[in-house]
Amino acid sequence: MGSKGGRVQRDQDPSGPAAGNAYDPCPGPGPTERIPFALRRTGMASPNPRIPRTVIAGIALAVLLDTVIQITWKLAVAGIPDDASLGATVSGALSGPYFYVAMLAFGAQLINWMRVLARADLSYAQPFTALSYLTVLTLSSHTLHEHLSPARLCGVGMILAGVFLISRTSHRTPDVQRGTRA
C-alpha cells in the first residue's frame, strides 16, 4: 500500500483516526467537511444543511396541526360533565364546532404527514412532533388555565433535549443502507 503518484490511498490516510487524529476528512464525492470522527461515527455530526425546506415546513405544520387538534379536542368536551355517559359525551362533542375543526385538522395532518414521510425517515421526523408537547402545554396553560407543575416543565425540557439530539442526525438513511431504493 502507500502512495501512488504522490497521492495517499484512502485506507492509508495518515491524518485519519488510525493515526490518532480526531478528524477524518471522509473523502468522497463533493466537498468534504471536517467533522470529528467520533461524532460522525455516532451520527451526532453537525446538522445536515441539505434538509429540504419541504421537510422542515412539513414538520412545523405537523406540530401546529397537532396543537390545534389537541386544543380543539379539549374545547369540544370542555362543557361535558365528568360523570356523563359515553353517549352523552359523544353527543356533546358532536354538538359544537370544535369537534369538526379537530376533524379537519386530522385530515390536513394525514396529507401533510404522508408528504413528510415521503421525504424523510420516520425515525427522524416523528420525534420532532414531540415539540407539540411544548406548544400544547403553553396554550393549555394560557387559554385553558391549566396548572404547569415543575414536573411537567422538567418533562418538556427533557423532550426538548431529545429533539435537539435527533436534530443533529441526518434526515435520511443513505440509499445503500436502506436497500429499498435503487
N, C-alpha and C positions, 0 to 999 in steps of 0.2 A: 504494500500500500504506500502511501506517501503522496507526493505531488507529481502531477503530470503537467509539463509545460509551465511550471511556476504557479499552478493553481492547486490548492489543497482540496482533496476529495472530501465530500460531505461527512463520511464516517470518521475521518481523521482530522476534523477541525480542531486545532489546538486551543481555540477560545471557547469550546463547548463545555458542558458541565463536567465531563470526564477530566478536564484539565483543571478543575477547581474554580472555574469562572461561574459566577452566579447568573450570567446572562448567556443565552443560547440564541444566536442570530436567526435560527429557524429558516434556513434558506428554502426558497420555493418560488412559485410564480408571484409576481407583483412585488411591491416594496416590502421590505422586512421591517418589523418593529423590534425594538429592544425591550422585551418583556422578561422579567425574571423567570428563569426556567422553572423554579418550584411553583410559582403562581400559574404558569401556563399548564403545567402537568396536572394541577388540581382543578383547572377550569376557572380559576379566580383571576384571570388576567384582566386588564382594563376592559371596560365595556366595548362591545363591538360597535364601531362607528357606522357600520353599514346596516343597522337595523332599519328596515323600511318604515317610512313615515306612516304607511297604512297600518302596520303592526302597532306602532305607538298610539296612533289615533284610535284604533280599534280597542286596544286595552283601556285607554282612557274612557272611551264610550262605554265599555263593559262596566267599569267602575261606576260611572254616572248612572247607567241604566239599573244596575243592581241597587244603588242607593235609592233611586226612585221607586223601584219595586218594593223594597223593604219598608220605606216610609209610608207608601200608599197602602200596603197590606195592613200596617198598624192603624192607619187612619180609617180603613174600611171596617175594622172591627172595634174601633175605639168606643163607640156608644153601646156596645152589646154587653149586657151584664155577665159577670163571671160564671153564674150558675145557669146560664141559658143552655138549652138543649142544642144538639148538633143541628137540627132542623132550623131552630131559631137563629143560630149563629150564621148558617149559610144564607138564610133569608135576609137577615140583617146586612150581611156583607154585599149581597146582590142588589139591595135596595138603594145603595149610594153610588156616586160616580167613582169613588176611589178604587173599587174593585176593577172597574173597566179600564181605568188608567193603568193599573198594575198589569192587566192582561195585554194591553197594547205594548207596554214596556217589555213584557215577556216575549212577544212576537219580534220586536225590534232586537232584543237581546239574542234570540235564536239566530237571526240573519247575521247580525254583527259577529257573533262568536264563530259561526261557520267560516266567515271571511278571515278572521284572525287565525284560526287553526289551519287554514289553507296556506298560511304564510309563516307560521311559527310553530315550534314544538309545543305540545300541551304542557310538558314539564317546565317550560319557560313561561308561557303565557298565563296559565291558570293561577299560580301563586300571586301574580300581580293583582288579581281580582280581590285578594285579601285587603287591598287598600280600601275597599268599600267598608271594611270594619271601622276604619277611621272616619270616613265620611258619614256613615250611619250613626256612629257614636256621637259625632259632633252635632249633626242635625237633630237626633233624638233628644239630645241634651237641651238644645235651644228651642226647638219647635214643640216637642212633646213634654218638655220639662222633666226629663228622666234624670236620675242621680248618677253622677260619674264617680264611682269609688276609686280609691288608689289602686286596687287590684285590677279593675278594668283598664285603667290608664297604663298600668305596667304591662298588662297583656297586649294592648295595642302597640306599645313600644317594642315588645318582643316580635310582634308580627312585622312591624316596620323594619326591624333589623334583619329578619329573614328575607323580606322582599329586597332589601339592599344587597344581600349576599347573592341572591339569584340574579339580580340585575347585572352583576359582574361577570356573568357567563354568556356564552353565545346563544343567540335566539334560535338557531337551527343546528341540528346534528348534521355533520358533514354527510353527503350522499354516500360515501364509501362505507361509513359505519352503519348507516340505517339499512342499506341493502334493498331499499324499496324503490329507489329511483335509478334510472339508467343515465 
